[in-house]
Amino acid sequence: MTSADILLQASSFYQVQCDKLIKLAKIRKLPNGKYRVLSEKGKNMGTYDSKEGAKKRLRAVEYFKHFDHHGAEDQVIDLTDIDEFAYSAIVRKLRQKGSKEQVREFLAIFKQQFDKATKGKIHKPEKIALQNTLVKFNKLHKIKLDKKTIKTAAIAELGNAEQVGKYLSGIVLFTLQRIPSDKRQHAIDNLKQKFANLSESEIGSKQLPESSALGQAITFVKHVLFNHDASYIREVLNSLVRSL
């Protein structure tokens, strides 16, 4: 056996052992047959149908880890300069600032979330899918978004300010129907003054957890229906359920 043959065998043995170490330290085979890439800290870096796909992802992680001494896990994808809070705008910016693999992961997560929202017959499934996609994608790759952009998107979702104000006034007037007619106008005038004096900055700065939305909705409906006839309340609730 020549020295060249020995070097070739040594190189082959080294590669095999490296692959084994990678499998033990970084890639895990799941019960469903898929392969998951894990960081040194055990963070999920992606799940793939084949071991080759997982190895490809691992090589990309290792490359960025050595390219930047902070490591791929600590890199933040800055999306604060997107022109609007929309799927196309985020993908366009992600193509500029992220890797091809990150873009593929984002698209795959979005498709999964969009299909789920569509099957669940959710109103505006693309909006819900985008929000859920960003949450899940952020767990894999840290992203940074501008709060003002997100608030602008929320305003657009709520609707035209004039129309929203008229809609809310209808609810307020309906609620005040329980006040005797001779006292109602005075109550309306008093309420108008209170609304005018509310601090928009204080209201706008409030942040409530998503879980509070259900409780708020139920409390609001109950307050509107308090002290009305039981059969009427049941008809309203039935109508509400059918309309949701």
Buried (B, 14 or more C-beta within 10 A) or exposed (E): EEEEEEEEEEEEEEEEEEEEEBBEEBBBEEEEEBBBBBBEEEEEBBBBEEBEBBBBBBEBBEEBBEEEEEBBBEBEBBBEEBEEBBBEBBBEBBEEBBBEBBBEBBBBBBEBBBEBBEEEEBEEBBBBBBBBBBEBBBEBBEBEBBEEBEEEBEEEEEEEEEEEEEEEEEEEEEBBEEEEEEEBEEEBEEBEEEEEEEEEEEEEEEEEEEEEEEEEEEEEBEEBBEEEEEEEBEEBEEEEEEEE
